[in-house]
């Protein structure tokens, strides 16, 4: 059983990245998937969530209108499309799968700078 976040990297301000949270050993569509980010010295911030059944999405104010979360059922994954990236978006990004139990993926670093 494993949850893996990928897709991070370096991008210039205004650019885009797409993160993926992929599961192995369990079906991700039965879980609510949250995206979080953290910078050193600060608390982990929840930025997005997609529910298990209806696929309802929620976004934090800091990313609303720029980030979009969606499910890729065929790949047993959830994607986070990040557009109009800002230097303030620089952080380690994590995904979490939650049902009756919780799985965390390892982080993927996103760096936004010129």
N, C-alpha and C positions, 0 to 999 in steps of 0.2 A: 504494500500500500504506500503510494507516494504521491505527493503534490509538488509540482515543479513550476516555478515562475521563470519566464525567459523573455527576451526581446529588448532588454535594456541596452543602453549605450550612450554615446555622446551625440548631441544634436544642437544646432544653433538656435537661438531664440526665434520663435515663430514657426519652428519646424514641428514635425510629427514623429511619433513612435507608436508602435503597437505592441503591448505586452500580452503574453499568453500565460494562462494558468492551466496546466494540463495534469490530468490525474491518471494514475495507473493503479489497477487493483480494485477500483470502485467506480461507480457511475456518478459522474459529477452532476448530472441533472437532478439528482435527488437532494442536492445540497444548496443552501444559500451560499453565494460566493461574495466575499468581501475583498476589496482592495485597500491596502493601508500603505502608508509611507512614513519613513522616519529619517531624520537627519541627526547626526551626533549631538548629544546633549539635550535633545528634545524628546517629548513623548511621541509614541507612534500615533499617527493621525489616520482615522478612517476617512476614505475619500469616495468610496463607491460600494454599492451592494446590488446584487441581483437576486431576487427570490427564487426558491426552488420550483414552485409550481406555476405561478402565473407569469414569472419572468419580469416582475415589476422592478424597476430600477430606482435607486436613490443616489444622489451625488452631493458631496459636500460643497459648500459655497465657494471654496477656493478653486474648484475644478468644474463647477456647473457651467454647461454651455460649451465646454472645451473637450471634455472626456466623455466617452461612451462605452458602456459595458455591454457585451452581448455573448450569447452562448454559441458555441460551435459543437453541436451535438455529435456530428460525425467524427470529430477529433477528440471528443470527451474533454473539451476545454472551454474556458471562458476567456474572452479577449477584452483588453482595455485599450481602446483607441484614444490616443492622446494627441490633440491638435493644439495649435497656437501655444506651444510650450514656452514657458518663462523660466528665467534663472531660479525663481522661487520654487519651481517644480523639482529642482535637483534634490534627490533623496534616494534611499534604498526603498524599493517597492516590494511589498509582500502580498500574497493572496492567502485567503483563509477559506476553507470549506467547512460549513457548519450545518449539522443536522442534530441528531442526538449526541453526536461526538464532533470534535473539532480537529481539523488538520490544518497545519500551517505549511506553506511552501517556503523554500529558502528564498532569500531576497535577490532581486536583480537591480543593479545600479542604473539610475538615470541621471545623466549630467547634461544640463542645459547651459551653454556658455558660448560666447563668441571668441 
